[in-house]
Amino acid sequence: MFPIENYHFAESIKDAVEALAADEKARIIAGGTDVLVRLHGGNTDYGHLVDINGLRELKEITIDGEGNICIGSLATFTEIMEHELIQKYVPVIAESLATIGGPQVRNCGTMGGNICNGAVSADSACAALIHEFELVVESPEGERTESINGFHTGPGRTILQKGDLLKYFRIRPENYIGFSASYYKYAMRGAMDIATIGSGAAVKMNGDIIKTLKIAFTVAAPTPVRCRNAERAMENKTVSEENLQAMADAIEEDVRPRTSWRASREFRLHLIRTLAKRVVRQAVENQGGAL
Ligand SMILES: Cc1cc2nc3c(=O)[nH]c(=O)nc-3n(C[C@@H](O)[C@@H](O)[C@H](O)COP(=O)(O)OP(=O)(O)OC[C@H]3O[C@@H](n4cnc5c(N)ncnc54)[C@H](O)[C@@H]3O)c2cc1C
């Protein structure tokens, strides 16, 4: 038996936000791939649910006249991966989501839930960071926009407040046009496993020179993390082994991996240095760049 005491099926975004604000204990359920696992384990933190699955507008994936790509928080991983806009303009999102769980999880789980649960290992987080997602949130005070940079505040924690509902992610054109990107998840199994380390990079080239690099990791710090020192180390540089090595050295300033039953701190650091070079090389190759 799931310890559910209260269940509210939201009829509109306003209704959902009001229900969340009215009940101190109320929490959103989207795909339920985290929430139901916790309830199944007897966790009573999710005993009061606001179900947003009736809000079809939260499933939309669109591009507006200014080139902003919007991904509804309730779109499932499969819906996002298979969408032509994602495949055409931001394929690294599809590449990342394809590494999540198995087909059942990808058919239910949402990117909204994957980011809002604050998981350090979330496979959508690197793509969100390197494409600088904006998060459009509805709250009792109205709509506001948050940046993915600083959205995660600690393991399982985000800046979201009581009554907040993430409506959609927005990717501005300057954060994807001209970029090519790559994601690599190191896990102990090829499927149905959480990342030991997740790594993503996006590059914009000028000939053989990296004009802009954005690189991000999961499970490398208490939150998913952008690696600014590594980025600066590669900017306006060619993709030589020497420059990649200097970037791998610089990245140690950006990360704070820890030892867990999955891997030691030292092994994670080795993975971070190795994968940083791998994802940058792959992103450059994806842009047709020579190595
Ligand atoms: C077998 C299995 C394998 C998995 N493998 C992976 C994996 O390889 N990689 C990976 O990254 N994850 C993995 N996951 C976890 C992944 O499925 C979840 O993190 C999923 O993305 C959560 O989305 P959901 O829609 O199911 O969220 P839910 O479980 O419904 O909610 C998750 C949290 O987000 C909040 N929330 C949801 N939507 C919103 C919103 N719109 N606004 C505000 N808050 C919201 C909820 O209140 C809750 O706190 C796995 C899960 C399972 C069960």
The ligand as an ORCA input file, in Angstrom:
! r2SCAN-3c Opt
* xyz 0 1
  C      14.129      2.051    -12.745
  C      14.539      3.494    -12.814
  C      15.683      3.846    -13.523
  C      16.076      5.193    -13.590
  N      17.211      5.511    -14.296
  C      17.608      6.806    -14.361
  C      18.773      7.169    -15.104
  O      19.463      6.334    -15.692
  N      19.115      8.498    -15.148
  C      18.378      9.460    -14.510
  O      18.733     10.641    -14.601
  N      17.265      9.138    -13.816
  C      16.870      7.844    -13.722
  N      15.749      7.514    -13.018
  C      15.014      8.581    -12.336
  C      14.141      9.357    -13.335
  O      13.193      8.480    -13.919
  C      13.469     10.489    -12.609
  O      14.423     11.390    -12.083
  C      12.488     11.237    -13.500
  O      13.130     12.062    -14.401
  C      11.554     12.063    -12.659
  O      10.521     12.533    -13.499
  P       9.023     12.145    -13.182
  O       8.178     12.823    -14.181
  O       8.858     10.689    -13.029
  O       8.884     12.894    -11.756
  P       8.067     12.532    -10.464
  O       8.544     11.269     -9.863
  O       6.611     12.692    -10.702
  O       8.574     13.770     -9.564
  C       9.941     13.902     -9.195
  C      10.123     15.163     -8.342
  O      10.007     16.329     -9.137
  C       8.915     17.151     -8.688
  N       8.273     17.654     -9.901
  C       7.889     16.928    -10.986
  N       7.412     17.756    -11.955
  C       7.491     19.013    -11.460
  C       7.153     20.296    -11.998
  N       6.625     20.446    -13.230
  N       7.369     21.395    -11.223
  C       7.902     21.265     -9.974
  N       8.252     20.079     -9.425
  C       8.046     18.961    -10.158
  C       8.027     16.221     -7.854
  O       7.297     16.920     -6.855
  C       9.077     15.315     -7.231
  O       9.692     15.955     -6.129
  C      15.310      6.192    -12.940
  C      14.139      5.852    -12.252
  C      13.749      4.507    -12.186
  C      12.503      4.155    -11.440
*
